[in-house]
Amino acid sequence: MAKNAVIGLVAVGLVGIAAPAQARLCATVWEHRDYNFSGDWWQIQEGTDLGGLAEANWDDKISSIYVEPRCRLTVYASAPRLAASRSYDEGGTAYVGDGWNDTISSLECSCW
């Protein structure tokens, strides 16, 4: 039994060394403006750069945004990023406003 425990520890140690660093959460977005951060949601990892949200099934759906500390989410009204843009820094935005609700088509998220 002791032999199995030691082999298990060695295997876990090797996996831990070889595993890549876990991606950092950058922001969370929600659809449905009437629900203040509720409804369907999507967590966006640091370094995410999507020229078109259709591939993630989130094109023209975002209504609420929460950005993690020391991060910035930049959203665009078109894909690929040819129209208006707006940046959100850390904190929550319960409703992105009538001008941006259900119009976001691409985004990028970064942290420092």
Secondary structure, 3 states (H helix, E strand, C coil): CHHHHHHHHHHHHHHHHHCCCCCCEEEEEECCHHHCCCCCEEEEECCCEECCHHHHCCCCCCCEEEEEEEEEEEEECCCCCCCCEEEEEEEEECCCCCCCCCCCCEEEEEEC
